[in-house]
């Protein structure tokens, strides 16, 4: 395709849809804005015109037409100014085209190049021209805009040049009404999407498709569980100056040396410089004086009558840590995406960095469901004790997730709608129960009514198959876990790191893998997740059977193993450690 830039129109009032943010509407697992951006991924530069969207890549320029909502012509003008002068072709797309593909853009560009037309537009299946799916010659677009006295509230037809072409292409139907959105969703809801998803596929989707949290500057000591939003660079050298690496004696020149009375201490004043033939007592970490040619360890010397001698046969080494030998000013300490851990905080402090841009930590709200669950007080007839709600904050903390609050939801007709609507003040909404197909399992219907973007409908995993993960329009991630305690905990351990990575941009941790000695006794027709303990000689032994209604099976176990279908003994499996 001839080099092209792209303008994506992502504003407008969507008056026929009640003023909703139309480009953010999810169809087929992605927003219509994401569909437009995917279609122009091969363009040299892309600018999105509309309200600022922090989730977009920094490589995508964002501008707003002035005044906001002043029509597509005004938006195109703002986008063209933001692009500047570059590629000979300009792609102009509206972000309300759920079925748009990159091939459509390629065909339009090819026709524009071969025909020599000033602009080429797509036509839908009815033959209706779509003037907001087009490829322009840049010079023609500039001229068309210059011809207008004002760009504000102008119809697109006012911009269309005489020398233009219209070609029929598939997949260019737009969505201007709620009914068209419903029809589009029905069209893409294939049987494949209803099938349970493999765990690895689900993890990859969560890492890549969840909206990133907003980056901000924070004291690293206060944001354990966050991830760096940019590379962390050394603000000073390490060590800051030449220091003694051992307790011993700083010496100058060849020995023997006359021993001075002063002593160099770590954190103390730097001793006066040494003259050749002099030595002084020095502690580990002390600033060595000028003139020092080396540090002799205590065990390498003897002192007699204030004269210092090197013992025969001792190795020759200077035992000085030189300024900047570990880090120089500007060295990379950790790349973007590194989780904020105790090790990172310490490494940053050692090079004079205490604050940095981060995303996270993820803030969670836990919602326990079911009239039969009671966390406190005496049990009534038909009730059971909440055995996982009180421990979920601890489990979430293993993955750097901070629990803001924990609530209990009764089985009411609109309870889930209210819970989802109120989830704007958290990053992750963990809901335990109501994910199956029973009479009281209403979460899926509420997620659909909320027009959430469903990322994982079900998992191909036992237990845990009824797990659902979605993203609300507010950006909040919804994690629906099975109601059985073991199923809920096992699934949480399997997917929580991927959710954290998706929201914070954290780099995925290296999985722990090893042989499962009795895998053949556990494997079945679907992947299984079961408790395991360390085996003598290495690897693990898993539990072939497990009761999912309580967590007793985790007592005296080291973690969980994920057992592939039809695995044989000693198969290499993934191990999820129990940390508390």
C-alpha atoms as one frame of an Amber mdcrd trajectory, in Angstrom:
protein
   0.000   0.000   0.000   1.220   3.498  -0.841   2.365   5.353   2.263  -0.614
   6.800   4.102  -1.494   8.590   7.326  -4.811   8.082   9.111  -7.429  10.272
  10.784  -9.907   8.377  12.992 -12.990  10.325  14.058 -13.943   9.242  17.574
 -16.105  12.108  18.849 -19.609  13.214  17.996 -22.726  13.292  20.129 -24.343
   9.938  19.095 -27.706  11.669  19.543 -29.640   8.701  18.172 -28.146   6.530
  20.931 -28.765   8.785  23.891 -25.371  10.507  23.762 -23.327   7.383  24.587
 -19.621   7.143  23.782 -20.209   5.289  20.513 -16.546   4.499  19.671 -16.231
   2.704  23.038 -19.143   0.325  22.372 -17.927  -3.282  22.436 -18.870  -5.547
  19.537 -17.254  -8.909  19.042 -14.864  -8.489  21.956 -13.408  -5.130  20.906
 -14.555  -1.523  20.799 -15.430   0.110  17.502 -12.491   2.472  18.037 -10.193
  -0.539  18.385 -11.634  -1.903  15.120 -10.824   1.366  13.341  -7.296   1.522
  14.763  -6.659  -2.092  13.764  -7.755  -1.273  10.207  -5.178   1.542   9.933
  -2.386  -0.250  11.788  -0.175  -0.177   8.669  -0.428   3.613   8.321   2.632
   5.734   9.039   0.972   8.119  11.506  -2.462   7.962  13.130  -4.389  10.712
  14.876  -7.621  10.155  16.823  -9.983  13.132  16.978 -12.313  13.212  19.955
 -12.271  13.182  23.752  -8.897  12.234  25.221  -8.593   8.492  25.804  -5.749
   7.644  28.224  -5.799   3.962  27.259  -4.493   4.665  23.756  -0.839   4.095
  22.877   1.435   7.171  23.129   2.303   6.617  19.444  -1.268   7.596  18.533
  -1.744  11.364  18.473  -4.940  12.698  20.031  -6.629  16.041  19.296 -10.068
  17.603  19.715 -12.030  19.615  17.167 -12.899  23.160  18.260 -15.523  23.583
  19.431 -16.108  19.963  20.532 -18.946  18.312  18.626 -18.728  20.705  15.662
 -19.050  17.973  13.068 -16.925  15.613  10.977 -15.482  18.276   8.667 -14.184
  20.259  11.625 -12.766  17.049  13.099 -11.016  16.163   9.830  -9.454  19.626
   9.762  -8.165  19.221  13.320  -6.807  15.781  12.495  -5.022  16.932   9.369
  -3.356  19.794  11.247  -2.164  17.328  13.888  -0.687  15.035  11.241   1.336
  17.754   9.572   2.770  17.107   6.117   3.960  13.569   5.458   2.445  10.666
   3.498   0.775  11.370   0.103  -2.467   9.603   1.086  -4.743  10.218   4.094
  -7.198   7.600   5.342 -10.318   9.068   6.994 -12.440   6.701   9.096 -15.278
   7.011  11.554 -15.033   4.883  14.705 -18.481   3.333  14.288 -17.612   0.498
  11.905 -17.474  -2.798  13.847 -16.668  -5.004  10.828 -14.045  -2.796   9.206
 -10.824  -4.580   8.220  -7.376  -3.563   7.123  -8.100  -5.092   3.717 -10.832
  -2.489   3.171  -8.287   0.292   3.691  -5.791  -1.447   1.390  -8.409  -1.713
  -1.392  -9.372   1.951  -1.093  -5.725   3.026  -1.170  -4.992   0.796  -4.158
  -7.933   2.244  -6.077  -6.883   5.804  -5.180  -3.359   5.138  -6.442  -4.401
   3.441  -9.695  -7.323   5.724 -10.582  -5.682   9.017  -9.727  -8.937  10.205
  -8.110  -8.761  12.895  -5.452 -10.726  10.678  -3.042 -12.120   7.144  -2.983
 -15.003   6.203  -0.686 -16.593   2.886   0.235 -20.230   1.993  -0.375 -22.166
  -0.433   1.820 -24.207  -3.403   0.575 -27.182  -1.142  -0.218 -24.981   1.079
  -2.385 -25.058   3.983   0.074 -21.779   5.959   0.000 -19.865   6.011   3.273
 -18.002   9.296   3.133 -16.321   8.549   6.461 -14.632   5.465   5.007 -12.312
   6.975   2.462  -8.795   7.524   1.210  -7.825  11.022   0.052  -4.910  12.472
  -1.771  -3.454  14.756   0.852  -3.248  17.716  -1.505  -6.923  17.268  -2.487
  -8.026  17.096   1.154  -6.088  20.270   1.987  -7.652  22.049  -0.991 -11.172
  20.877  -0.107 -10.828  22.178   3.435  -9.376  25.493   2.231 -12.374  26.068
  -0.064 -14.788  26.218   2.879 -15.368  29.524   4.677 -15.870  27.632   7.935
 -15.403  24.000   8.943 -17.885  24.116  11.819 -21.056  22.012  11.403 -20.464
  21.447   7.710 -21.928  18.261   6.132 -19.453  15.771   4.696 -20.895  16.306
   1.215 -19.527  19.851   1.329 -16.041  18.336   1.406 -16.419  15.654  -1.261
 -14.399  16.614  -4.401 -15.750  16.323  -7.936 -13.000  13.904  -8.886 -13.992
  11.130  -6.476 -14.844   7.452  -6.799 -17.111   5.120  -4.871 -16.488   1.377
  -4.704 -18.613  -1.283  -3.044 -16.791  -3.163  -0.295 -17.931  -5.687   2.316
 -17.862  -4.990   6.044 -18.472  -1.230   5.872 -21.852  -1.048   7.624 -21.894
   1.513  10.433 -23.765   1.488  13.735 -25.859   4.608  14.316 -28.684   3.166
  16.431 -29.065   0.805  19.360 -30.826  -1.693  17.088 -27.862  -1.693  14.698
 -25.543  -2.348  17.636 -27.697  -5.294  18.740 -27.732  -6.692  15.215 -23.957
  -6.340  14.922 -23.411  -8.126  18.205 -25.725 -10.945  17.178 -23.819 -11.308
  13.903 -20.457 -11.806  15.596 -21.680 -13.990  18.456 -20.531 -17.247  16.895
 -20.697 -20.678  18.511 -16.887 -20.565  18.829 -17.182 -17.647  21.243 -19.498
 -19.672  23.468 -16.951 -22.467  23.861 -14.799 -22.597  27.010 -11.422 -20.934
  26.537  -8.066 -22.570  27.244  -6.301 -21.082  30.261  -3.247 -19.952  28.284
  -5.444 -18.211  25.705  -7.436 -16.518  28.459  -4.279 -15.299  30.160  -2.931
 -13.847  26.910  -6.205 -12.018  26.270  -6.256 -10.570  29.778  -2.657  -9.376
  29.519  -3.246  -7.694  26.176  -6.872  -6.549  26.109  -7.561  -5.063  29.536
  -7.371  -1.281  29.760  -4.192  -0.028  31.394  -4.486   1.988  34.574  -3.464
   5.642  34.385   0.212   6.239  35.085   1.185   8.584  37.926   4.266   9.582
  39.931   4.514   7.772  43.270   6.871   7.079  46.147   7.994   3.549  45.334
   7.862   2.512  48.984   4.102   3.043  49.052   3.064   1.227  45.866   4.105
  -2.405  46.232   2.188  -4.352  43.622   2.307  -1.554  41.043   4.431  -1.731
  37.886   6.805   0.819  36.411   5.144   2.953  33.742   8.518   3.810  32.224
  12.156   2.737  32.511  13.822   3.504  35.845  17.200   5.171  35.367  19.947
   5.747  37.922  19.973   9.310  39.289  23.493   8.883  40.626  26.437   6.475
  40.473  26.760   3.373  42.647  28.919   3.538  44.668  28.782   7.313  44.898
  32.529   7.404  45.613  35.425   4.972  46.040  34.788   2.920  49.179  36.524
   0.139  51.031  35.108  -3.298  50.237  36.563  -4.843  53.405  37.568  -4.114
  56.970  41.314  -3.617  56.870  43.874  -0.957  55.986  44.005   1.662  53.238
  47.568   1.818  51.916  49.512   3.998  49.495  52.395   2.624  47.430  54.441
  -0.459  48.149  54.869  -1.730  51.680  55.768  -1.892  54.394  53.691   1.124
  55.491  53.781   3.491  58.430  50.440   3.205  60.221  48.692   6.479  60.986
  46.526   6.940  64.066  43.350   8.107  62.315  40.608   5.692  61.224  38.176
   5.782  58.293  34.577   4.913  59.230  31.593   4.277  56.963  29.477   7.433
  56.987  32.223   9.390  58.690  34.430  12.193  57.450  36.821  11.219  54.686
  40.337  10.812  56.057  43.128  13.121  54.965  44.935  11.843  51.867  47.648
   9.217  52.194  51.258   9.839  51.287  53.254   7.089  49.655  54.288   4.569
  52.342  51.390   5.463  54.658  48.418   3.377  55.831  45.387   3.840  58.046
  42.724   1.633  59.563  39.497   1.596  57.502  36.047   0.029  57.806  33.891
  -1.550  55.115  31.981   1.159  53.233  34.253   4.009  54.302  35.351   6.605
  51.735  38.982   5.813  50.924  41.358   8.783  51.193  43.126  10.334  48.231
  46.345   8.539  47.375  44.988   5.078  48.290  46.358   2.371  46.004  44.583
  -0.510  47.706  42.914  -1.911  50.798  44.506  -4.821  52.624  42.164  -7.126
  54.520  42.792  -7.715  58.203  43.672 -11.354  57.576  46.361 -10.402  55.027
  48.517  -8.196  57.318  50.456  -7.990  60.556  51.314  -4.868  62.539  54.509
  -4.382  64.533  55.672  -1.088  66.102  53.167   0.931  64.002  54.496  -0.629
  60.820  52.081  -2.562  58.572  53.363  -5.614  56.713  51.653  -7.774  54.074
  51.772 -11.443  55.023  53.762 -13.589  52.610  51.731 -15.548  50.066  48.547
 -13.478  50.385  46.746 -12.599  47.100  47.219  -9.195  45.508  43.899  -7.328
  45.249  42.858  -3.768  45.936  39.459  -4.455  47.650  38.137  -1.044  46.649
  34.651  -0.572  45.151  35.210   2.130  42.554  32.775   4.996  41.969  30.095
   3.916  39.471  31.346   0.350  39.063  27.812  -1.025  39.700  25.792   1.823
  38.143  26.682   4.997  36.320  24.433   8.043  36.186  21.689   7.305  33.637
  22.131   3.523  33.668  18.975   1.417  33.332  17.981  -0.018  36.704  14.715
  -1.653  35.603  12.667  -1.544  32.368   9.056  -0.449  32.011   6.691  -3.108
  33.324   8.914  -4.216  36.188   6.751  -4.945  39.264   7.422  -2.767  42.305
   8.896  -5.183  44.845  11.151  -4.826  47.873  14.122  -5.582  45.616  13.175
  -2.822  43.162  12.610  -0.280  45.956  16.042  -1.071  47.360  17.779  -1.019
  43.967  16.175   2.350  43.173  17.120   3.875  46.523  20.743   2.821  46.026
  20.936   5.112  42.971  19.047   8.022  44.572  15.614   7.221  43.096  12.678
   7.137  45.500   9.787   8.016  43.170   8.874   7.001  39.634   5.868   6.798
  37.260   3.828   3.662  37.977   0.493   2.013  37.196  -1.342   0.451  40.098
  -1.482  -1.238  42.452  -4.818  -2.728  41.457  -7.623  -1.811  43.901 -10.233
  -4.520  44.369 -13.727  -4.819  45.775 -14.882  -8.290  46.808 -18.565  -9.187
  46.499 -19.768 -12.441  48.030 -23.130 -13.654  46.745 -25.939 -15.902  47.902
 -28.597 -15.807  50.605 -27.178 -19.052  51.991 -23.809 -17.458  52.876 -23.205
 -15.900  56.303 -19.849 -14.505  57.391 -20.626 -13.636  61.012 -23.111 -14.563
  63.714 -25.021 -17.800  64.276 -26.123 -19.755  61.241 -29.819 -19.980  60.483
 -31.533 -22.922  58.848 -30.224 -23.466  55.305 -27.200 -21.181  55.771 -23.515
 -22.011  55.495 -20.415 -20.225  56.751 -18.510 -17.939  54.386 -15.159 -19.712
  54.399 -13.408 -17.804  51.613 -14.570 -14.171  51.819 -12.429 -13.414  54.903
  -9.275 -14.853  53.302  -9.647 -13.422  49.799  -7.906 -10.126  50.697  -4.861
 -12.140  51.772  -4.914 -14.186  48.579  -5.259 -11.080  46.421  -2.329  -9.482
  48.231  -0.096 -12.321  47.014  -0.419 -10.770  43.566  -0.057  -7.148  44.656
  -3.829  -6.472  44.647  -5.131  -4.249  47.446  -8.639  -4.916  48.722 -10.651
  -1.753  49.313 -13.733  -3.437  50.788 -15.718  -6.662  50.954 -19.508  -6.790
  50.752 -22.243  -9.419  50.675 -24.931  -9.355  47.978 -28.306 -10.919  48.587
 -30.125 -12.768  45.807 -32.285  -9.943  44.439 -33.523  -9.267  40.881 -31.422
  -6.130  40.292 -28.636  -6.573  42.827 -25.941  -7.283  40.264 -26.953  -4.294
  38.151 -26.432  -2.070  41.183 -23.087  -3.698  42.043 -21.780  -3.225  38.493
 -23.025   0.358  38.307 -21.271   1.219  41.582 -17.936  -0.309  40.556 -16.489
   2.923  39.157 -14.284   3.475  42.212 -12.314   0.228  41.967 -10.059  -1.343
  39.349 -11.140  -4.930  39.917 -14.530  -6.236  41.027 -14.227  -9.804  42.306
 -17.603 -11.539  42.490 -17.780 -14.994  44.059 -20.724 -17.117  42.956 -23.639
 -16.644  40.528 -21.499 -17.490  37.476 -23.170 -20.804  36.549 -26.515 -21.447
  34.948 -28.717 -21.856  38.007 -31.824 -19.893  38.905 -29.865 -17.569  41.213
 -26.855 -17.232  38.890 -27.570 -13.791  37.481 -24.131 -12.300  36.944 -23.842
 -13.074  33.232 -27.178 -11.459  32.424 -26.221  -8.352  34.418 -22.873  -8.134
  32.608 -24.718  -8.271  29.284 -27.174  -5.560  30.373 -24.224  -3.392  31.406
 -22.847  -3.735  27.857 -19.578  -4.914  29.316 -16.835  -6.225  27.086 -16.693
  -9.957  27.831 -13.126 -11.211  27.509 -13.444 -14.710  28.958 -16.863 -16.373
  28.874 -15.836 -19.708  30.336 -12.624 -21.597  31.054 -11.681 -25.047  29.859
 -10.577 -25.999  33.346 -11.894 -28.240  36.131 -12.807 -26.857  38.548 -13.293
 -23.240  37.444 -15.126 -23.691  34.158 -17.845 -21.132  34.976 -15.333 -18.290
  35.434 -16.168 -15.097  33.537 -13.997 -11.998  33.014 -15.368  -8.760  31.562
 -14.548  -5.068  31.391 -17.114  -2.395  32.165 -17.329   0.859  30.229 -15.740
   2.561  33.265 -12.647   0.406  32.746 -13.275  -1.733  35.838 -12.406  -5.402
  35.387 -15.074  -7.854  36.550 -13.824 -11.276  37.670 -16.663 -13.698  38.289
 -15.468 -16.751  40.227 -17.290 -20.029  40.914 -19.101 -20.232  44.245 -17.357
 -23.379  45.496 -14.452 -22.312  47.738 -11.713 -24.446  46.173 -12.858 -23.640
  42.629 -12.857 -19.916  43.450  -9.394 -19.930  45.025  -7.833 -22.144  42.350
  -9.200 -20.031  39.512  -8.157 -16.812  41.231  -4.593 -18.104  41.558  -4.592
 -19.121  37.898  -5.784 -15.807  36.400  -4.957 -13.047  38.941  -1.376 -12.475
  37.690  -2.649 -12.019  34.113  -5.280  -9.504  35.275  -2.639  -7.530  37.178
  -0.370  -7.589  34.131  -3.206  -6.377  31.918  -4.147  -3.484  34.181  -0.649
  -2.365  35.267   1.462  -3.377  32.261   3.580  -5.610  34.498   5.859  -8.035
  32.696   4.618 -11.631  33.092   6.449 -13.610  35.741   8.349 -16.709  34.690
   6.109 -19.732  35.341   7.282 -22.407  37.751   7.358 -25.741  35.939   8.448
 -29.218  36.893   7.502 -32.895  36.756   4.251 -34.135  38.272   5.133 -37.622
  39.396   1.578 -38.982  39.373   0.123 -36.958  36.495  -1.386 -40.058  34.885
  -3.650 -40.627  37.889  -4.973 -37.041  37.729  -5.258 -36.136  34.041  -8.657
 -36.252  32.385 -10.502 -35.070  29.298 -10.110 -31.383  30.326  -7.219 -29.650
  32.116  -7.419 -29.999  35.894  -6.109 -27.859  38.742  -5.445 -29.734  41.990
  -3.473 -29.341  45.246   0.088 -30.703  45.274   2.996 -31.239  47.624   6.721
 -31.494  46.976   7.892 -34.999  46.054  11.036 -36.606  47.397  13.708 -36.230
  44.762  12.075 -33.206  43.131   8.845 -32.395  41.358   5.394 -32.713  42.884
   2.698 -35.179  43.845  -0.850 -34.061  43.117  -4.143 -35.046  44.728  -6.190
 -37.156  42.284  -9.439 -36.244  44.046 -10.419 -33.004  45.734 -13.511 -31.712
  47.516 -14.364 -28.283  46.101 -16.838 -27.252  48.823 -14.103 -26.254  51.293
 -10.383 -25.522  51.450  -9.395 -28.446  53.629  -7.538 -29.947  50.691  -5.024
 -27.078  50.789  -3.901 -27.801  54.337  -0.357 -29.204  54.312   0.000 -28.614
  50.583   2.671 -26.520  48.888   0.586 -25.241  45.997  -1.555 -26.162  43.016
  -0.633 -27.846  39.742  -2.339 -27.395  36.371  -2.532 -30.822  34.734  -2.888
 -30.972  30.935  -5.302 -33.316  29.182  -4.122 -36.950  29.078  -0.826 -36.133
  30.817   1.400 -39.090  31.695   3.420 -39.568  34.867   6.333 -37.109  35.151
   4.696 -34.705  32.689   5.990 -31.139  33.050   3.239 -29.018  34.614   2.795
 -25.484  35.909   3.014 -25.032  39.685   1.203 -22.228  41.551   2.716 -21.808
  45.026   0.645 -21.204  48.150   2.331 -18.213  49.749   0.621 -17.749  53.084
